[in-house]
Amino acid sequence: MRTLLLVLMMAAVPAPPLEQMELEQVLSCAGDALKCEASDWDLARELARRYDSTVLAARIQRASGAQRRVLAFALYVQPSRPEVAKLMKKLSSDRDEELAYYALNYRAKLCERDALAKLVASPYRVRAACEQWATTVSLVGQCKYTRGGLFLVDSLDHACLNVVRAAETGLLALYPDAPSSFESPTQAKAYFRKRVHP
């Protein structure tokens, strides 16, 4: 009875705030939003704020699935570094779809052509939130990746308006001589489809 009471009392002790946790304590919360009252992205941002990319990249080698995701997210939000780009190249074909997507996106932000090619290739469709997918779409124009033109035209039909705006901006970046406005979305799609496939 005393042991059961002790276990219950220990379970009731709240976790310390994220800011006070060591690396391993933060990683112990990965994949369990209730344990530390933090999402995987909250954990990742905290790790990114406090730890160098070298430490995080080294730790990813022996991390579990959820921990690997948190570490990859932490590396994603930090400023890019060549050694991290090299690691992200390996992670780009990971079995974990979400981890692979962010690894590809990290490399696309560096305008790596093979990462952009994979992101725009049909039927590549990751389940990313609208805001995140808009970021991916915008990279095609920012990197002047002309082979992604059809991908941008197809993105004009996306359900999320910020994705549509990113596609419009991207198409204008690829084709700066294009009209800046059209009478209708249908006219815009027809115009850019001809530009992509003359």
N, C-alpha and C positions, 0 to 999 in steps of 0.2 A: 504494500500500500504506500509506504514511504517513497519507494522508487518511482511509482506511478505519479505521485504528487510532484516529485522532483522533475520528472520528465515534462509534465504539464507546465510547471513553472518556467522551465528553460525554454519551452516552445513559446511561451507568452512574452518572453523578453524580445522587444523589437530590435531589428537590425540597426546598427549605427547609421548615420547619414552617409550617403555615397562619398561625400568629400573626405570622410574620415577613414574610409575603407582602403585596405591595401589592394594591390592588383588581383591577387588570388581571391580575396573576399568579393570583389566586384564580379569576377568571372563566375563565382559560385552562384550568382543571381541570374546568369544567362539563361534565357528561355523560360523564366519563371517570374513574370511581372509582379506577382503578389508577394514573393519572398522579400524583395527589397523595395517594393512599391515603385518600380522603375521599369520602363520598357527596355528592350535591347538597345534601342537608339540612345536612350538616356545614359545607359551604361557606357556605350561607345563614346559618346561626347565627353563623359567624365574621364575615361581613359585617354582620349585624345588630348584633353586639356593638361593632363598631368604627366603623361609618359611619352618618351621619345619614340619615334617610329621604329628605331632599331630594337628597342625592348619589346614592342608589340609584335613586330615581325618575327622575332626569335621565339616568342611564346606561342605563336600560332601553330608551329610545327607539332606541338604535343597537346593541342587543345581538342576538346570534344566538339561535336557538331554545333551546338548552340554557342559555345565559347568561341569557336572559329568565326562564326558569323559576327559576333560582337567585336572581335578583334579586327576583322576585315572592315566593318563599318567604321571603327575608330581610325584605321589607316586611311579610309576613304575621305574622311572629313579633314584630315591634316593636309598641310601643303604638300604637293607632290615632290617625291625624291626618286632618283634613279633606281635605288635598291628596292624601293617599294613597287615601282613600276614593273620591275623584274619578277617580284613575287606575285603581283596581280596578273601577270601574263600566265603564270602557272595556275592561278585560281580561276582564270577565265573559262576553263572547261571543267570546273568542279561539278560533282553530282548535285550539290546543293544549288538549285536554280537561282535563288535569291543572292547567294554569295557570288555565284558566277556572273550574275547581272551587274552587281556593283563593281566587281573586278573589271569587267568589260567597260563599264561606264567610266571608271577611273582612267583607263587607258584611252578611251575616246576623248576625255577632257584634254589629253596630251596630243590629240589629233592623230593617234596611231591608226593607220589605214585599215589594218586587219581587224581591229576592234570595231571600228565604224562599220566595216563591211558585214561583220557578223550581226551587229545590232539592227541594221537596215534590211538584212536578207529575210525574205519571206520563207517560212512562216514564223520567224522569231517573234514571240510575243510573251513577254514576262508579265506577271501580274504586279505591275508597279502602280503606285498611286498616281493620280493625274499630275500633281506637281512634279514628281520625280520623272515621270515619262516625258513631260514637257521639257525638262532639262536635257534628257537624252535627245529628243527631237531637235532642240535648238543647237546641239553640237554639230549636226550635219551642216548647217549653214555657217556656223562660226569657223569650222574647219575647212570650209569651201570644198566639201566632199561631194563633187558633182555626181558620183555614182549613186548617191542617196536621193537624187531628185525625185524619182518615182515614189520612194518611201514618203517624202514630204508631201507630194501630191495626194497620196492615199491618206495621209494624216489630216488633210483638210476636212475629212468626213468624221473625224474623231468626236466622240461624245463630250469630251472635256474642252471647254473653250480655250483654256491656257495652252493646250496641245495644239489646237487649231492656230492660235496666234503664233506659237513657236514655229509651226510649219510655214505660215505666211512669211514671217521674218526670215526664215531659212531660205525660202525660195527667192526672196528679194536679194538675199546675200549671194546666192548662186547666179542669179540673173539680174544684175543691178540696172540693166536697161529696160526692165519690165515696167509696165504701168504700176503706179503705187496704189491705185484703187481700181475696182471693177464694179460693174453695174449689179452683179449678182455672184454668189459663191460658185454657181454653175459655170459662169463665164470665166472666173478665175481658174477653176479646175481645168477647163477646156484649153485655156491659154497655156498654162504651165505643162499640161500633158503634151502639148505640141512641142514645147521647148525641150522637154525631156526626151521625147521621141520625135525628132524633126522628120 
